């Protein structure tokens, strides 16, 4: 599933606020819809690096077929395995099971001071399996109870959790 328009607009706004020399991470490249929103929000600045991680090689290949600025880097692999080596980020968009359902602690650890985390698809849907519901409930609970984060739940675009790392 691709990010919807509301999520994309918010990603653009958040990317636009990333400081000079900052770094952005997307977990779950998919076909590149979220990546495009992040790049669009940066308006060609080139002073911010965007990194995106995708597990599925076929999906990643389709995303890479688009024309991207040289400051966008694609990583193929499991986010949980890659996160420890990727460094610290000012903005993280978690849109894959790896780094959200599994390895959420690694994602939070990748946030720099005052780093912002956006997690989507947090409003339960009728078609979700019980496993899906349990994973999303666990993510929500972990985020809202983490003392390092200030969290806001947004009832928009499939349910969003926006968090800033303060500790």
C-alpha positions in Angstrom: 0.0 0.0 0.0 1.2 3.5 -0.9 1.0 6.4 1.4 -2.2 8.4 0.9 -2.4 12.1 0.0 -2.9 13.3 3.6 0.2 11.4 4.8 2.2 12.7 1.8 1.3 16.3 2.5 2.3 15.9 6.2 5.6 14.2 5.1 6.3 17.2 2.9 5.7 19.7 5.7 7.9 17.7 8.1 10.7 17.3 5.6 10.7 21.0 4.9 11.4 21.6 8.6 14.5 19.4 8.7 17.5 21.5 9.4 20.4 22.1 7.0 22.7 19.1 7.0 19.9 17.0 8.4 18.9 13.4 7.6 15.6 11.8 6.7 14.8 8.0 6.8 11.9 6.2 5.3 11.3 2.6 6.3 9.3 1.0 3.6 10.1 2.6 0.2 7.3 0.8 -1.6 6.8 2.3 -5.0 8.3 5.6 -3.9 5.1 7.6 -3.1 6.3 8.6 0.4 9.8 9.2 -0.9 8.4 11.6 -3.5 6.5 13.5 -0.8 9.7 13.8 1.3 11.8 15.0 -1.7 9.0 17.4 -2.7 8.9 18.9 0.8 12.7 19.5 0.6 12.0 21.5 -2.6 15.4 20.6 -4.2 17.4 21.8 -1.2 20.1 19.2 -1.5 21.4 20.0 2.0 19.4 17.2 3.5 20.1 13.5 2.9 17.1 11.1 2.3 17.6 7.4 2.9 15.0 4.8 2.3 14.8 1.1 3.1 12.8 -1.6 1.2 12.8 -5.3 1.8 11.2 -6.4 -1.4 13.7 -6.3 -4.3 11.0 -6.1 -7.0 9.2 -3.2 -5.4 12.5 -1.4 -4.7 13.5 -1.8 -8.4 10.3 0.0 -9.5 10.9 2.8 -7.0 14.5 3.2 -8.2 13.3 3.5 -11.8 12.2 7.0 -11.1 14.5 10.0 -11.4 15.7 10.9 -7.9 18.2 13.6 -6.8 21.7 12.3 -6.0 21.0 13.0 -2.3 18.4 10.2 -2.1 19.9 6.8 -1.3 18.1 3.5 -1.5 18.9 0.5 0.7 17.7 -3.0 0.0 17.2 -5.2 3.0 15.5 -5.8 6.3 15.1 -2.5 8.2 15.7 -4.3 11.5 19.1 -5.5 10.3 20.0 -2.2 8.6 18.9 0.3 11.2 21.9 -0.1 13.6 24.3 0.9 10.8 22.4 3.8 9.3 23.1 6.4 11.9 21.0 9.2 13.4 18.1 11.0 11.7 16.1 14.2 12.1 12.9 12.7 10.6 11.9 9.1 10.4 8.9 7.8 8.5 8.1 4.2 9.7 5.9 2.6 7.0 7.0 -1.1 7.1 6.7 -3.9 9.6 10.5 -3.8 10.0 11.2 -0.8 12.2 7.5 -0.5 13.3 6.1 -3.9 14.3 9.6 -5.4 14.7 12.5 -3.3 15.9 10.6 -0.2 17.0 13.2 0.4 19.6 15.9 0.6 16.9 13.8 3.2 15.1 13.4 5.3 18.2 17.2 4.9 18.8 17.8 6.3 15.3 16.1 9.5 16.2 18.4 12.4 17.0 17.6 14.9 19.7 14.4 16.7 18.7 14.1 14.1 15.9 10.6 13.5 14.6 8.9 10.1 14.0 5.8 9.6 11.9 4.1 6.2 12.0 1.0 5.6 9.8 -1.8 3.1 9.4 -2.6 3.2 13.1 -6.4 3.3 12.9 -7.7 -0.3 12.9 -9.4 -1.4 9.7 -12.1 -4.0 9.3 -9.9 -6.1 7.0 -7.0 -6.3 9.5 -6.2 -9.7 10.9 -5.9 -10.2 14.6 -2.1 -10.4 14.2 -2.1 -7.0 12.4 -4.3 -5.5 15.1 -2.1 -6.8 17.9 1.1 -5.4 16.2 -0.4 -2.0 15.7 -1.8 -1.9 19.3 1.7 -2.8 20.5 3.3 0.0 18.4 0.8 2.5 19.7 1.4 1.5 23.4 5.1 1.5 23.0 5.1 5.0 21.5 2.7 6.7 23.9 4.4 5.2 26.9 8.0 6.0 25.9 9.3 8.7 28.2 11.8 9.8 25.5 8.9 10.9 23.2 6.2 13.5 23.1 3.4 11.9 21.1 0.4 13.1 19.3 -2.2 10.8 17.7 -3.8 12.2 14.6 -7.2 10.9 13.3 -6.3 11.5 9.7 -4.9 9.6 6.7 -5.5 6.1 8.2 -4.4 7.1 11.7 -1.0 8.7 12.4 1.2 8.9 15.4 3.6 11.9 15.4 6.3 11.9 18.0 9.3 14.0 18.9 12.3 12.7 20.8 12.9 14.8 23.8 15.1 12.6 26.0 
